[in-house]
Each structure stands twice: as structure tokens, then as C-alpha cells.
Amino acid sequence: MKKINENTEKKYIDIIKQNSYRLLRLVNNIIDLTKIDSDFFDIQLKNLNVVEVVENTVLSVAEYIKSNGIKITFDTDVEEKIMAIDIDQFERIILNLISNAIKFAKPEGNIWVSLYDKQDHLIISVKDDGKGIPKDKLPIIFERFYQIDKSLSRECEGSGVGLAIVKSLVEKHGGKITVNSTLGVGSEFTMKFPIRTIPEKIPTSSSTLLNENQDCMEKVNIEFSDIYSI
């Protein structure tokens, strides 16, 4: 039997690993959507500085995005906003939307992640200057298994459930998500969350949670598996 050289072996292992992440992401999303439909999906709320959570999530993928020739910018008009969120699911929301922006980004394109404090609610926006979405597709992009780009020549894989799970997770936090897009100009996904907290003695540090969470990069690998080259 012909022996496979080390480089070829590594290539095959990387392909297997990436496809495993893609399958895991699809299975996780389908299971969670089923749980949400059946009202069996629970979110674990903690009072956290959501500004820090979003900023840390952006920083966790900044180098990968930069290596793809895309610039990502984080901006906020408030340094601290304590809200009751499920940090794992909130990171999942942000990673999904950034992943979606990367898929349709132009060469040397831009992604902006912005937070706006509106006193009784918080606005989080993920905007890009990519290909944009056709106007007639906007009402259905949050439907399950819908893919914006269904062509065989599309550059990125996708199951069509990413935006569906994002919408469900946003709503689980009491929020709403909308999208504005223009072909050839780009898209902006805007989330509006009510400012709510739960009874706690001391708000938990999101930095501590992220540092204790050893599988942070594993989350990125899973959520970016449609575009990621391991």
C-alpha cells in the first residue's frame, strides 16, 4: 500500500476536522431549534457587562478576519452595560452574524460591530460593505434552511439554519432582530435588547467567564466552520 506523506496526511486530517465542525454546527443548530419549538430550550442568565462580552467576542476572531484581508471595527458609545444574558448563546449570536458578514464580504472589505445605549434598551449592529441581499429575499432570510446564495459556485458552505438560530436566540433574550440591505452596498443586522437584570449579589465578570472557558476557540471553530480553513 502506498504510504501517504506527512503533508498529505495533515491535509486530509484538517479536511476531516473541518467537516466534523460543520456537521457538529448543523446538528447543534437543529437540536436547539427543535428544543426552542418544544419550549425545552433554557438559557442560563447572568448579569454581565454586555459591552465587554461583545468586544471580547470580536477580538477572538479579529486575527482570522484580518488574515482574510477584511477589516473589522468595534465601536460603542457606552463602556459598561449590565444585562442578564446567557454568555454562551450571546457569543453564538455575535459569531454567527460576523461569520455571515465574512461570507459575503468583498476583498479588502469592512465589518463594523457597534453598540448603542438607548437607556431602556441596547442596540447591537453588525454591518458590512459586502455583496448585499436582494430586496425580495429579505423577508425570508431568517427562515430555516434558506440560503442566500444557492449557487453551486458559492465560495462558502452553509446549512441555512445560522440566521434562524440567531433570530431564536435573540428572541430568547427578549430582543428583536431586523436587517437592511442593498445589493452591491452591503447589509446591516440590527438587534434591539431590553435592559433587564436578574437578582444577584455581584455582577459576574465576563472576562473571568471567558478566561475560565477553555473551549473559547472551539466555539469559533464551530461557528466559523462554513468559512474557516483550519
Backbone as CSV, one residue per row, in Angstrom:
resi,resn,N_x,N_y,N_z,CA_x,CA_y,CA_z,C_x,C_y,C_z
1,MET,0.843,-1.190,0.000,0.000,0.000,0.000,0.883,1.247,0.000
2,LYS,0.515,2.222,-0.840,1.297,3.445,-0.973,1.220,4.267,0.307
3,LYS,2.393,4.707,0.774,2.454,5.492,2.000,2.137,6.960,1.711
4,ILE,1.288,7.547,2.531,0.922,8.959,2.385,1.960,9.813,3.103
5,ASN,2.453,10.842,2.424,3.447,11.696,3.074,2.795,12.556,4.160
6,GLU,3.641,13.139,4.986,3.157,13.862,6.169,2.261,15.042,5.816
7,ASN,2.608,15.798,4.777,1.809,16.965,4.381,0.429,16.567,3.887
8,THR,0.386,15.490,3.089,-0.900,15.000,2.576,-1.765,14.481,3.716
9,GLU,-1.129,13.780,4.644,-1.858,13.253,5.804,-2.471,14.392,6.620
10,LYS,-1.680,15.447,6.856,-2.178,16.604,7.615,-3.344,17.269,6.891
11,LYS,-3.232,17.372,5.561,-4.299,17.978,4.763,-5.603,17.208,4.932
12,TYR,-5.524,15.868,4.847,-6.722,15.035,4.989,-7.306,15.148,6.396
13,ILE,-6.428,15.183,7.402,-6.893,15.311,8.790,-7.611,16.644,8.992
14,ASP,-7.055,17.726,8.414,-7.679,19.052,8.526,-9.046,19.087,7.855
15,ILE,-9.159,18.430,6.690,-10.445,18.372,5.982,-11.476,17.624,6.821
16,ILE,-11.058,16.495,7.387,-11.957,15.704,8.235,-12.399,16.522,9.449
17,LYS,-11.433,17.237,10.045,-11.736,18.042,11.235,-12.720,19.157,10.907
18,GLN,-12.484,19.853,9.786,-13.374,20.956,9.426,-14.777,20.453,9.104
19,ASN,-14.868,19.347,8.377,-16.188,18.790,8.063,-16.899,18.301,9.323
20,SER,-16.121,17.849,10.305,-16.707,17.440,11.587,-17.302,18.644,12.310
21,TYR,-16.583,19.777,12.272,-17.109,21.007,12.867,-18.399,21.435,12.171
22,ARG,-18.415,21.329,10.841,-19.616,21.714,10.086,-20.804,20.846,10.478
23,LEU,-20.557,19.547,10.584,-21.625,18.630,10.964,-22.088,18.909,12.388
24,LEU,-21.125,19.149,13.291,-21.472,19.449,14.681,-22.313,20.718,14.765
25,ARG,-21.931,21.741,14.001,-22.683,23.003,13.999,-24.109,22.779,13.508
26,LEU,-24.257,22.017,12.426,-25.585,21.739,11.880,-26.436,20.977,12.889
27,VAL,-25.860,19.925,13.479,-26.600,19.111,14.448,-26.992,19.956,15.664
28,ASN,-26.041,20.742,16.184,-26.341,21.612,17.336,-27.485,22.571,17.036
29,ASN,-27.428,23.192,15.854,-28.463,24.160,15.485,-29.833,23.507,15.349
30,ILE,-29.877,22.345,14.704,-31.156,21.653,14.510,-31.731,21.196,15.851
31,ILE,-30.872,20.634,16.706,-31.326,20.202,18.032,-31.865,21.395,18.829
32,ASP,-31.124,22.505,18.804,-31.551,23.680,19.572,-32.833,24.291,19.022
33,LEU,-32.979,24.327,17.700,-34.221,24.838,17.117,-35.405,23.956,17.499
34,THR,-35.172,22.646,17.542,-36.226,21.712,17.949,-36.600,21.943,19.415
35,LYS,-35.583,22.153,20.257,-35.841,22.439,21.677,-36.614,23.744,21.844
36,ILE,-36.245,24.750,21.058,-36.937,26.043,21.134,-38.395,25.890,20.728
37,ASP,-38.644,25.143,19.654,-40.017,24.898,19.201,-40.839,24.194,20.270
38,SER,-40.181,23.287,21.001,-40.878,22.494,22.019,-40.862,23.168,23.386
39,ASP,-40.281,24.367,23.448,-40.164,25.130,24.692,-39.345,24.381,25.743
40,PHE,-38.310,23.649,25.276,-37.412,22.938,26.181,-36.014,23.549,26.198
41,PHE,-35.855,24.699,25.561,-34.540,25.339,25.482,-34.423,26.383,26.583
42,ASP,-33.496,26.154,27.495,-33.306,27.079,28.614,-32.029,27.887,28.418
43,ILE,-32.090,29.171,28.721,-30.880,29.983,28.705,-30.461,30.264,30.143
44,GLN,-29.163,30.249,30.368,-28.599,30.419,31.707,-28.180,31.877,31.887
45,LEU,-29.060,32.659,32.465,-28.827,34.100,32.566,-27.905,34.473,33.723
46,LYS,-26.996,35.406,33.430,-26.142,36.020,34.444,-26.044,37.509,34.136
47,ASN,-25.922,38.321,35.165,-25.744,39.758,34.962,-24.303,40.035,34.534
48,LEU,-24.130,40.484,33.301,-22.800,40.695,32.736,-22.717,42.041,32.040
49,ASN,-21.497,42.531,31.891,-21.252,43.722,31.087,-21.277,43.296,29.621
50,VAL,-22.389,43.520,28.949,-22.564,43.032,27.585,-21.590,43.705,26.615
51,VAL,-21.153,44.915,26.929,-20.174,45.606,26.078,-18.875,44.807,26.038
52,GLU,-18.448,44.349,27.203,-17.219,43.560,27.306,-17.370,42.212,26.605
53,VAL,-18.534,41.597,26.743,-18.785,40.307,26.100,-18.668,40.428,24.583
54,VAL,-19.320,41.442,24.017,-19.289,41.623,22.561,-17.883,41.973,22.092
55,GLU,-17.209,42.867,22.824,-15.847,43.263,22.429,-14.899,42.066,22.458
56,ASN,-14.965,41.246,23.501,-14.104,40.068,23.598,-14.391,39.065,22.491
57,THR,-15.656,38.948,22.120,-16.023,38.043,21.031,-15.430,38.524,19.714
58,VAL,-15.507,39.825,19.465,-14.919,40.403,18.249,-13.406,40.188,18.239
59,LEU,-12.757,40.434,19.374,-11.304,40.271,19.461,-10.878,38.827,19.225
60,SER,-11.731,37.872,19.607,-11.378,36.458,19.458,-11.261,36.028,18.001
61,VAL,-11.869,36.796,17.091,-11.818,36.423,15.663,-11.116,37.481,14.815
62,ALA,-10.613,38.528,15.461,-10.035,39.654,14.718,-8.850,39.244,13.850
63,GLU,-7.961,38.397,14.382,-6.775,37.990,13.620,-7.156,37.163,12.402
64,TYR,-8.132,36.259,12.582,-8.579,35.451,11.442,-9.167,36.341,10.357
65,ILE,-9.991,37.297,10.750,-10.621,38.203,9.791,-9.561,39.033,9.069
66,LYS,-8.587,39.530,9.828,-7.502,40.322,9.241,-6.711,39.498,8.237
67,SER,-6.484,38.219,8.545,-5.716,37.350,7.646,-6.435,37.109,6.328
68,ASN,-7.742,37.376,6.303,-8.531,37.233,5.082,-8.682,38.559,4.340
69,GLY,-7.909,39.557,4.767,-7.925,40.843,4.078,-9.140,41.692,4.372
70,ILE,-9.820,41.401,5.482,-11.022,42.145,5.860,-10.734,42.913,7.148
71,LYS,-11.258,44.104,7.258,-11.072,44.924,8.453,-12.334,44.877,9.302
72,ILE,-12.181,44.593,10.586,-13.331,44.599,11.496,-13.122,45.693,12.542
73,THR,-14.170,46.464,12.785,-14.112,47.593,13.714,-15.188,47.440,14.779
74,PHE,-14.779,47.571,16.037,-15.732,47.545,17.147,-15.895,48.960,17.680
75,ASP,-17.149,49.378,17.862,-17.408,50.733,18.345,-18.572,50.708,19.331
76,THR,-18.482,51.527,20.362,-19.549,51.591,21.357,-19.636,53.000,21.932
77,ASP,-20.834,53.417,22.289,-20.992,54.729,22.927,-21.166,54.595,24.437
78,VAL,-20.933,53.375,24.956,-21.020,53.133,26.390,-19.970,52.086,26.760
79,GLU,-19.302,52.274,27.889,-18.230,51.364,28.296,-18.751,50.187,29.114
80,GLU,-19.878,50.378,29.768,-20.424,49.300,30.588,-21.941,49.319,30.528
81,LYS,-22.512,48.146,30.313,-23.969,47.992,30.354,-24.262,46.604,30.905
82,ILE,-24.760,46.567,32.117,-25.044,45.291,32.765,-26.415,44.789,32.324
83,MET,-26.422,43.571,31.780,-27.660,42.935,31.334,-27.636,41.465,31.719
84,ALA,-28.811,40.895,31.873,-28.916,39.458,32.112,-28.872,38.737,30.770
85,ILE,-27.762,38.027,30.524,-27.609,37.298,29.267,-27.036,35.913,29.536
86,ASP,-27.215,35.032,28.577,-26.526,33.745,28.552,-25.273,33.963,27.717
87,ILE,-24.099,33.987,28.343,-22.883,34.368,27.634,-22.569,33.438,26.463
88,ASP,-22.799,32.130,26.631,-22.524,31.187,25.541,-23.401,31.473,24.330
89,GLN,-24.689,31.691,24.571,-25.611,31.923,23.463,-25.426,33.321,22.869
90,PHE,-25.036,34.288,23.698,-24.808,35.642,23.195,-23.584,35.662,22.283
91,GLU,-22.526,34.969,22.696,-21.343,34.836,21.836,-21.719,34.151,20.526
92,ARG,-22.576,33.176,20.629,-23.028,32.436,19.444,-23.742,33.357,18.460
93,ILE,-24.580,34.243,18.973,-25.283,35.221,18.131,-24.281,36.084,17.376
94,ILE,-23.330,36.670,18.109,-22.359,37.584,17.501,-21.474,36.851,16.502
95,LEU,-20.991,35.663,16.858,-20.129,34.895,15.953,-20.862,34.521,14.672
96,ASN,-22.126,34.144,14.789,-22.926,33.804,13.611,-23.051,34.987,12.667
97,LEU,-23.344,36.156,13.220,-23.534,37.342,12.380,-22.222,37.801,11.747
98,ILE,-21.112,37.701,12.486,-19.815,38.040,11.908,-19.449,37.043,10.818
99,SER,-19.696,35.763,11.080,-19.437,34.725,10.076,-20.223,34.993,8.801
100,ASN,-21.479,35.386,8.966,-22.328,35.698,7.815,-21.770,36.883,7.027
101,ALA,-21.265,37.893,7.751,-20.689,39.072,7.093,-19.433,38.703,6.309
102,ILE,-18.612,37.813,6.870,-17.384,37.388,6.189,-17.711,36.653,4.891
103,LYS,-18.749,35.819,4.930,-19.120,35.033,3.745,-19.378,35.909,2.532
104,PHE,-19.972,37.068,2.761,-20.386,37.917,1.644,-19.544,39.186,1.536
105,ALA,-18.389,39.170,2.207,-17.512,40.340,2.183,-16.797,40.470,0.839
106,LYS,-16.513,41.694,0.480,-15.701,41.970,-0.700,-14.223,41.885,-0.309
107,PRO,-13.331,41.685,-1.278,-11.898,41.756,-0.968,-11.568,43.111,-0.343
108,GLU,-10.802,43.085,0.736,-10.444,44.295,1.481,-11.692,45.032,1.980
109,GLY,-12.710,44.255,2.321,-13.961,44.832,2.806,-13.911,45.179,4.280
110,ASN,-15.040,45.642,4.781,-15.147,46.092,6.169,-16.334,45.447,6.872
111,ILE,-16.147,45.207,8.166,-17.234,44.766,9.040,-17.218,45.686,10.260
112,TRP,-18.385,46.188,10.609,-18.500,47.062,11.787,-19.436,46.414,12.805
113,VAL,-18.978,46.287,14.035,-19.822,45.811,15.133,-19.983,46.983,16.097
114,SER,-21.217,47.438,16.271,-21.463,48.668,17.033,-22.517,48.461,18.112
115,LEU,-22.332,49.144,19.241,-23.300,49.125,20.338,-23.764,50.543,20.626
116,TYR,-25.078,50.682,20.855,-25.658,51.990,21.156,-26.552,51.869,22.382
117,ASP,-26.255,52.660,23.391,-27.035,52.653,24.627,-28.238,53.578,24.483
118,LYS,-29.435,53.010,24.603,-30.670,53.792,24.494,-31.431,53.801,25.819
119,GLN,-30.686,53.776,26.911,-31.219,53.826,28.280,-32.004,52.569,28.649
120,ASP,-33.209,52.403,28.097,-34.012,51.242,28.468,-33.798,50.056,27.538
121,HIS,-33.006,50.242,26.489,-32.665,49.126,25.613,-31.294,49.352,24.981
122,LEU,-30.733,48.267,24.454,-29.409,48.309,23.835,-29.521,47.875,22.380
123,ILE,-28.875,48.628,21.506,-28.836,48.285,20.089,-27.465,47.704,19.757
124,ILE,-27.445,46.550,19.118,-26.201,45.960,18.622,-26.345,45.771,17.120
125,SER,-25.386,46.306,16.390,-25.432,46.259,14.926,-24.197,45.550,14.379
126,VAL,-24.414,44.662,13.401,-23.312,44.038,12.654,-23.518,44.409,11.190
127,LYS,-22.603,45.219,10.685,-22.754,45.800,9.347,-21.557,45.449,8.474
128,ASP,-21.802,45.280,7.174,-20.704,45.027,6.240,-20.920,45.818,4.960
129,ASP,-19.858,45.916,4.158,-19.976,46.576,2.855,-19.790,45.552,1.735
130,GLY,-20.402,44.385,1.941,-20.263,43.272,1.011,-21.252,43.284,-0.136
131,LYS,-21.621,42.076,-0.574,-22.439,41.909,-1.775,-23.874,42.390,-1.605
132,GLY,-24.368,42.331,-0.376,-25.761,42.703,-0.152,-26.714,41.555,-0.434
133,ILE,-27.968,41.753,-0.065,-29.010,40.731,-0.214,-30.129,41.301,-1.073
134,PRO,-30.619,40.533,-2.052,-31.730,41.025,-2.880,-32.935,41.405,-2.022
135,LYS,-33.609,42.485,-2.394,-34.725,43.009,-1.607,-35.825,41.975,-1.415
136,ASP,-36.093,41.161,-2.443,-37.175,40.181,-2.343,-36.823,39.007,-1.427
137,LYS,-35.546,38.893,-1.055,-35.124,37.797,-0.178,-35.120,38.196,1.298
138,LEU,-35.154,39.485,1.577,-35.049,39.957,2.960,-36.119,39.390,3.898
139,PRO,-37.393,39.273,3.449,-38.417,38.765,4.375,-38.231,37.297,4.764
140,ILE,-37.396,36.554,4.022,-37.313,35.108,4.277,-35.925,34.636,4.708
141,ILE,-34.979,35.553,4.916,-33.622,35.087,5.233,-33.512,34.443,6.614
142,PHE,-34.489,34.689,7.504,-34.447,34.070,8.823,-35.184,32.726,8.853
143,GLU,-35.690,32.298,7.699,-36.361,31.001,7.640,-35.331,29.882,7.652
144,ARG,-35.705,28.759,8.205,-34.789,27.626,8.300,-34.461,27.040,6.931
145,PHE,-33.205,26.671,6.798,-32.676,26.029,5.593,-32.732,26.930,4.368
146,TYR,-32.947,28.232,4.591,-32.879,29.159,3.458,-31.442,29.628,3.292
147,GLN,-30.941,29.573,2.060,-29.596,30.040,1.754,-29.680,31.204,0.784
148,ILE,-29.000,32.296,1.142,-28.998,33.470,0.273,-28.362,33.136,-1.061
149,ASP,-27.219,32.431,-1.002,-26.504,32.033,-2.216,-26.633,30.527,-2.373
150,LYS,-27.487,30.091,-3.298,-27.717,28.665,-3.509,-26.929,28.111,-4.690
151,SER,-26.107,28.934,-5.299,-25.383,28.509,-6.492,-24.348,27.450,-6.153
152,LEU,-24.058,26.589,-7.120,-23.059,25.555,-6.927,-21.660,26.153,-6.820
153,SER,-21.511,27.379,-7.304,-20.195,28.023,-7.310,-19.964,28.906,-6.094
154,ARG,-20.876,28.849,-5.110,-20.713,29.714,-3.952,-19.406,29.384,-3.233
155,GLU,-18.799,30.418,-2.667,-17.481,30.278,-2.066,-17.529,29.636,-0.685
156,CYS,-18.650,29.745,0.023,-18.743,29.238,1.392,-19.879,28.240,1.514
157,GLU,-19.627,27.219,2.340,-20.673,26.252,2.619,-21.663,26.862,3.608
158,GLY,-22.838,26.224,3.711,-23.813,26.712,4.678,-25.014,25.800,4.709
159,SER,-25.625,25.686,5.890,-26.777,24.803,6.044,-28.085,25.558,5.942
160,GLY,-28.024,26.890,6.097,-29.243,27.674,6.033,-29.996,27.755,7.341
161,VAL,-29.342,27.385,8.454,-30.022,27.489,9.754,-29.345,28.499,10.680
162,GLY,-28.221,29.077,10.262,-27.488,30.018,11.108,-28.304,31.223,11.514
163,LEU,-28.937,31.886,10.537,-29.729,33.079,10.849,-31.022,32.723,11.577
164,ALA,-31.531,31.519,11.337,-32.729,31.071,12.054,-32.428,30.916,13.542
165,ILE,-31.271,30.323,13.854,-30.914,30.149,15.266,-30.591,31.495,15.901
166,VAL,-29.977,32.404,15.148,-29.701,33.751,15.659,-31.001,34.435,16.069
167,LYS,-31.991,34.415,15.189,-33.282,35.045,15.476,-33.913,34.447,16.737
168,SER,-33.870,33.122,16.847,-34.463,32.457,18.007,-33.738,32.823,19.294
169,LEU,-32.400,32.890,19.244,-31.626,33.220,20.441,-31.810,34.678,20.850
170,VAL,-31.915,35.560,19.867,-32.194,36.972,20.163,-33.541,37.090,20.874
171,GLU,-34.540,36.396,20.357,-35.876,36.439,20.952,-35.890,35.818,22.348
172,LYS,-35.047,34.798,22.575,-34.940,34.195,23.906,-34.430,35.206,24.934
173,HIS,-33.687,36.189,24.459,-33.201,37.259,25.334,-34.167,38.448,25.364
174,GLY,-35.365,38.253,24.809,-36.370,39.313,24.809,-36.164,40.358,23.738
175,GLY,-35.255,40.074,22.783,-34.920,41.056,21.764,-35.576,40.816,20.419
176,LYS,-35.266,41.715,19.490,-35.744,41.611,18.112,-34.574,41.860,17.175
177,ILE,-34.599,41.221,16.002,-33.549,41.427,15.010,-34.171,41.813,13.675
178,THR,-33.576,42.793,13.019,-34.028,43.229,11.696,-32.815,43.326,10.781
179,VAL,-33.080,43.402,9.482,-31.989,43.510,8.513,-32.329,44.546,7.454
180,ASN,-31.341,45.332,7.088,-31.426,46.250,5.958,-30.277,45.925,5.021
181,SER,-30.558,45.876,3.728,-29.506,45.504,2.791,-29.763,46.104,1.422
182,THR,-28.660,46.418,0.735,-28.723,46.921,-0.634,-27.699,46.163,-1.462
183,LEU,-28.128,45.620,-2.583,-27.217,44.869,-3.448,-26.027,45.729,-3.849
184,GLY,-24.846,45.161,-3.694,-23.629,45.859,-4.070,-23.140,46.875,-3.063
185,VAL,-23.922,47.088,-2.005,-23.557,48.086,-0.987,-23.248,47.427,0.357
186,GLY,-24.061,46.440,0.731,-23.830,45.733,1.982,-25.091,45.513,2.789
187,SER,-24.918,44.921,3.966,-26.042,44.570,4.831,-25.775,45.010,6.263
188,GLU,-26.865,45.253,6.985,-26.758,45.581,8.402,-27.828,44.829,9.178
189,PHE,-27.376,43.999,10.126,-28.276,43.289,11.025,-28.302,44.059,12.343
190,THR,-29.501,44.443,12.767,-29.652,45.263,13.966,-30.492,44.528,15.001
191,MET,-29.952,44.421,16.208,-30.655,43.759,17.306,-30.992,44.772,18.393
192,LYS,-32.188,44.674,18.907,-32.648,45.563,19.976,-32.997,44.712,21.195
193,PHE,-32.262,44.929,22.290,-32.465,44.150,23.507,-32.955,45.048,24.647
194,PRO,-33.958,44.589,25.399,-34.366,45.348,26.587,-33.298,45.220,27.667
195,ILE,-33.096,46.264,28.446,-32.135,46.214,29.550,-32.819,45.554,30.740
196,ARG,-32.441,44.298,30.978,-33.035,43.556,32.083,-31.937,42.885,32.893
197,THR,-32.120,42.812,34.193,-31.184,42.105,35.060,-31.957,41.139,35.942
198,ILE,-31.216,40.210,36.540,-31.815,39.270,37.477,-31.233,39.535,38.860
199,PRO,-31.942,39.147,39.924,-31.419,39.384,41.276,-30.108,38.632,41.499
200,GLU,-29.049,39.382,41.740,-27.735,38.806,42.030,-27.009,39.728,42.991
201,LYS,-26.137,39.146,43.828,-25.378,39.968,44.775,-24.344,40.816,44.042
202,ILE,-23.541,40.168,43.193,-22.480,40.867,42.473,-22.521,40.437,41.016
203,PRO,-22.544,41.385,40.054,-22.488,41.010,38.642,-21.226,40.207,38.348
204,THR,-21.371,39.154,37.560,-20.236,38.309,37.213,-19.356,39.003,36.192
205,SER,-18.047,38.839,36.327,-17.119,39.413,35.349,-17.116,38.570,34.094
206,SER,-17.419,39.174,32.952,-17.416,38.437,31.690,-16.009,38.009,31.325
207,SER,-14.984,38.779,31.735,-13.595,38.411,31.453,-13.251,37.112,32.163
208,THR,-13.700,37.002,33.417,-13.435,35.786,34.178,-14.084,34.594,33.523
209,LEU,-15.331,34.768,33.089,-16.026,33.669,32.447,-15.319,33.241,31.178
210,LEU,-14.887,34.208,30.373,-14.217,33.878,29.124,-12.886,33.202,29.390
211,ASN,-12.150,33.643,30.406,-10.863,33.045,30.706,-11.021,31.628,31.237
212,GLU,-12.089,31.405,31.998,-12.327,30.075,32.536,-12.834,29.130,31.458
213,ASN,-13.392,29.674,30.407,-13.960,28.852,29.353,-12.860,28.433,28.382
214,GLN,-12.316,27.237,28.593,-11.173,26.770,27.813,-11.518,26.452,26.368
215,ASP,-12.804,26.297,26.059,-13.175,25.943,24.682,-13.615,27.164,23.889
216,CYS,-13.092,28.355,24.233,-13.460,29.579,23.518,-13.166,29.447,22.027
217,MET,-11.951,28.990,21.685,-11.596,28.843,20.276,-12.378,27.717,19.616
218,GLU,-12.778,26.735,20.411,-13.606,25.661,19.869,-14.934,26.226,19.373
219,LYS,-15.485,27.195,20.111,-16.723,27.854,19.681,-16.516,28.551,18.344
220,VAL,-15.386,29.257,18.228,-15.086,29.963,16.981,-14.961,28.968,15.841
221,ASN,-14.243,27.868,16.076,-14.082,26.853,15.032,-15.421,26.297,14.572
222,ILE,-16.333,26.097,15.513,-17.650,25.551,15.170,-18.476,26.577,14.407
223,GLU,-18.587,27.798,14.941,-19.441,28.813,14.317,-18.865,29.331,13.003
224,PHE,-17.541,29.246,12.834,-16.900,29.705,11.599,-16.586,28.546,10.652
225,SER,-17.115,27.358,10.936,-16.740,26.170,10.161,-17.124,26.257,8.692
226,ASP,-18.130,27.074,8.354,-18.538,27.221,6.951,-17.529,28.024,6.138
227,ILE,-16.671,28.784,6.831,-15.738,29.664,6.123,-14.299,29.443,6.543
228,TYR,-14.117,28.724,7.636,-12.815,28.578,8.277,-11.956,27.559,7.550
229,SER,-10.690,27.851,7.364,-9.716,26.863,6.918,-8.803,26.582,8.095
230,ILE,-8.939,25.407,8.669,-8.206,25.073,9.895,-6.712,24.956,9.607
